[in-house]
Every structure is written in structure tokens, then in C-alpha cells.
Amino acid sequence: MSPAADTNPERPADELPAVAPQLRALRRRASLTLEAASRAAGLSPAHLSRLETGQRQPSLPMLLALARVYGTTVSELLGETVAERDAVTRAADMEPSTAGGWTYWQAGAPGRGMQALRVHVPHGAQGDIVRVHPGEEWLYVLTGRLRLRLGDTAHILAPGDSAHFDSLTPHRLAAADHDGAELLFVHTLLQSPATALCLGPVTGHPTPGETS
């Protein structure tokens, strides 16, 4: 069942700002009918209607699902004002970070509905770690060869190859060459720490936004 299913408990009304007008405005901006939006978010039309009229307050999973459907962020759904952000990220401003042998550079602005990284995948790291989580992932191989497993299917991606998949599909990746592989990586919606996105050793239980 979807995490945004109609049976999920709503949060008390005083825990979230009034989001009803914003929910309706963003649905209309996306040119979606009540029926289409509710179906995509895993809600009933009646339940979404109650959210839009303020008769119910959405839970966080519902907000995440609706933000994905409307192509926006939870902050915008909540009507929060976000400071103006520079649309351009300069190469000189991309400071490399490392975790578990992986090297990554933030290639996009923070606080957006997508998280973009440039990643160097070392050979032999995390080859046995499988991740499953909400969202979508897109990756594009720049150099080297990448070994990608989706479910029971294994793929070898060469430079210029890309993959776009639902992150609920069990997946893992590793470099196929001793020199490693470099790729562009985009994850939708959740702004997770980079060390939880394909990078570094796994400790404890997976968190939303972790990938292989």
C-alpha cells in the first residue's frame, strides 16, 4: 500500500500550517483534475477534496506524495517562503567530499525537489549492498563502466549510457573497472545527506533517501 494511502493517520491540525489553498493552487497549476491527482498520490478523490478544503490536515507521507505528483517540494506545499537561489552552480564552487571511498560533488542547489550529484564510484565498493526506498533515480555514466543491478537483472553501463528507475526496485551499483567510474546522479524529492545517496558504508537501518 502506498505510504500516502487514505488509511494513514493525519497529523493534528495545529502541527502543520494551513495548506488547503496551496494544495488546490498547485494541483491547478499542474493542470490535474481532482481524480487524476488523487489517483497518482494514492488517495481517494474525496480525501484529497477534504485536504483542499481544510477539513483534514495531511500527514507528512501525504505531503511527500503530493509534492512528487505536483513536481514541487514540501516547503512549497506548506507555503513557506524560500530565499532566492542561484540557478547556476560553478565548478569552482563544487567542493569534493568523500565517504567510504566514494567522492561526490553537489551539482545542484539545496532545497530543490531534486538532488543532483557528480559521483566517482570506486572499484569494488558496496557491491553487495541493496537499497529500496521511495522516489526515482536517474544516472548518466561519464567515464568508466558501471555495474547496475535492478531487481534480478544486471546491467553494465558504458560512458554515455544512462538509467532511470523507480527506487522501490531493489538496486545496487558498483564500478566495473579498477579505475572506478564517474557519473551524474539525480534523486527526486528527498534532500538526503549525500552520504546516504549511493555513498559510503551503510550503518544502522536505511533511511528515506538512501540508495545503493
Sequence and secondary structure as in RCSB ss.txt:
>XXXX:A:sequence
MSPAADTNPERPADELPAVAPQLRALRRRASLTLEAASRAAGLSPAHLSRLETGQRQPSLPMLLALARVYGTTVS
ELLGETVAERDAVTRAADMEPSTAGGWTYWQAGAPGRGMQALRVHVPHGAQGDIVRVHPGEEWLYVLTGRLRLRL
GDTAHILAPGDSAHFDSLTPHRLAAADHDGAELLFVHTLLQSPATALCLGPVTGHPTPGETS
>XXXX:A:secstr
  TT TTS    GGGS   HHHHHHHHHHTT  HHHHHHHHT  HHHHHHHHTTSS   HHHHHHHHHHHTS HH
HHTT       S   GGG   EEETTEEEEE S TTSSEEEEEEEE BTSSTT  B  SSEEEEEEEES EEEEE
TTEEEEE TT EEEEETTS EEEEESSTT EEEEEEEES    GGGBS S   SS  TT B 
